[in-house]
Amino acid sequence: MENPFKGVNKESEKETNENNSEKLDVIDDESEEIEQTDSETDVQEETKEDEKNPNFELQEKYDLLNNQYIRLAADFDNFRKRTEQEREALLKYGAESTLKKMLEVLDNFDRGLKAIETVEDCDKVKECYNLAYKNFNDVLTKAGLEKIEAEGKEFDPNFHEAVIQTPSEDIEENTIIAELQKGYKLGDKVLRPTLVNVATKA
């Protein structure tokens, strides 16, 4: 005769196993949570101990100040270099614009001087003109203006501009025969090249 409780026992045993499995899962989860909590607690305690340590606070302050100092030193060095470059450029080329404007006046002095060379009985005019011309040149020279030498020199495209080329057997090739318009420079910078007549092979 079959046991009428056989099926019931099996179902009861199955439910019991399932309950035990769920309990084990809950225990495992709780164990993991406890371990994680313990780990976080240990970290927090170590952090609190470090924060309470006076050396830790000093190290933090030192690192902060050191980083600020490095950034400040780099900014100052860049500022110093930029200021030095601007200062050098200002000293070297600060008068460039003014000198360029005065070149036309200087040309007029040159033309006037040639115009009165043949005039008689005007010694006073010549004297006044020569004095003014000298003074004006002195001012420009003190400002840094230099005349570019040309006549009799070898032609140099960096300083001279050949507007006429004259074949010649007596003068060496590439030699400047005549200066047609004066050229000037400021330091190493050419403000205006000298217009010249250059000798070529005959």
C-alpha angles and dihedrals in degrees: 000000000000119000107249090207095054095097092041092053092051093050090046091050091049092051090048092053092048091050091049091050092051090049091052090051091051091049091050092050091048091049091052091048090050092050092048091048091049091049092050090046091052091050092048091049091049091048091050090049090050091048090050089051108097091211090059092055092047091051091051092050091046093051092049094049092043092054091048091050093051092051092046092049091051092049092049093049091052091047091049093051093047092048092049092051092049091048093051092048091048093050093046102041106013093108095045097102093047094048093050090056091051095052092082090054090050090052090054090054089053092051093046092050091055092046095058097043091091097041114107127216095020101108092135092054092049092048093051093045094049091049092050092045092051093048092049092051091048090055092050092046091052089051088057102263115147129189115233111233113230122149112092091007127115112265112261117185089206091066107014136059116204110218095162131035118197123192111229138174095192100049123063116252117266092022118133109245099185141002111234098179128006120249127210140197137193110218105311094339121096111225093183130355120234114257107228148174110235128202119235134182113290 
